[in-house]
């Protein structure tokens, strides 16, 4: 591939109005990722699953929304100088899968 392949689209300028998906780039990234992560690849995949789970808006919206989701993610307030029990008895956050399972009941 030459520079002119990017500059021109046939007999006209390449305006960038369409972006081709090139499997070669995806394969190169995947190979690089696997080489760099090595034995940590499974941890990376678990982290991606957690990220996808946190980004899934179906948990909070729609007909299958978690019943207690609003309460689970609501801001903690201090009312009349009394500490909210969720602040007083708080613990570290669960991993996304555990948190979602708990608040989806």
C-alpha positions in Angstrom: 0.0 0.0 0.0 1.4 3.4 -0.9 0.6 6.9 0.3 -1.3 7.5 -2.9 -3.7 4.7 -2.0 -4.7 6.8 1.0 -4.8 10.1 -0.7 -6.9 9.1 -3.7 -10.0 7.0 -4.0 -10.0 6.0 -7.7 -9.9 9.2 -9.7 -11.0 11.5 -6.9 -9.7 12.6 -3.5 -10.2 10.2 -0.6 -12.5 12.3 1.6 -12.5 9.8 4.5 -16.3 9.5 4.3 -16.0 5.7 4.7 -13.6 3.9 7.0 -12.8 0.3 6.0 -12.4 -2.2 8.8 -9.1 -4.0 8.2 -8.7 -7.4 9.8 -5.0 -7.1 9.5 -5.0 -4.3 12.1 -7.2 -6.4 14.4 -5.0 -9.4 14.0 -1.9 -7.4 14.7 -3.3 -5.9 17.9 -4.5 -9.3 19.1 -1.1 -10.9 18.5 0.6 -8.0 20.2 -1.8 -8.2 23.2 -1.3 -11.9 23.5 2.5 -11.6 23.3 2.7 -8.9 25.9 0.2 -10.3 28.4 1.4 -13.9 28.1 0.2 -15.8 31.2 -1.9 -12.8 32.3 -4.3 -13.1 29.3 -7.0 -14.7 31.4 -7.0 -11.8 33.9 -7.3 -9.4 31.0 -10.3 -11.3 29.6 -11.9 -11.3 33.1 -11.3 -7.5 33.3 -13.0 -7.0 29.9 -16.0 -9.1 31.0 -16.3 -6.9 34.1 -16.0 -3.8 31.9 -18.7 -5.0 29.4 -21.0 -5.8 32.4 -20.6 -2.3 33.8 -21.3 -0.8 30.4 -24.5 -2.8 29.9 -27.4 -0.4 30.3 -30.0 -3.2 30.2 -29.3 -3.7 33.9 -30.6 -0.2 34.7 -33.2 0.3 32.0 -35.9 -1.6 30.1 -38.2 -4.4 31.1 -35.5 -6.5 32.7 -34.0 -3.7 34.8 -32.7 -4.8 38.3 -35.3 -4.0 40.9 -33.0 -2.4 43.4 -30.6 -0.9 40.9 -31.5 2.7 41.7 -30.9 2.2 45.4 -27.7 0.4 44.7 -26.1 3.2 42.8 -27.8 6.2 44.5 -25.6 8.8 46.1 -25.1 8.6 49.8 -26.2 11.7 51.7 -25.7 13.0 55.2 -29.1 14.3 56.4 -29.4 16.6 59.4 -25.8 15.7 60.5 -26.9 12.0 60.7 -24.8 9.6 58.7 -26.5 7.4 56.2 -26.2 3.7 57.4 -24.8 2.9 54.0 -21.9 5.2 54.8 -21.5 4.0 58.4 -21.5 0.3 57.5 -19.9 0.5 54.1 -17.3 -1.9 52.9 -15.2 -2.1 49.8 -17.0 -2.5 46.5 -17.6 -6.0 45.2 -16.3 -7.0 41.7 -18.9 -5.9 39.1 -20.4 -9.4 38.6 -21.0 -9.8 42.4 -22.3 -6.2 42.7 -24.7 -6.7 39.9 -25.9 -10.1 41.1 -26.5 -8.6 44.6 -28.5 -5.5 43.5 -30.4 -7.4 40.8 -32.4 -9.4 43.3 
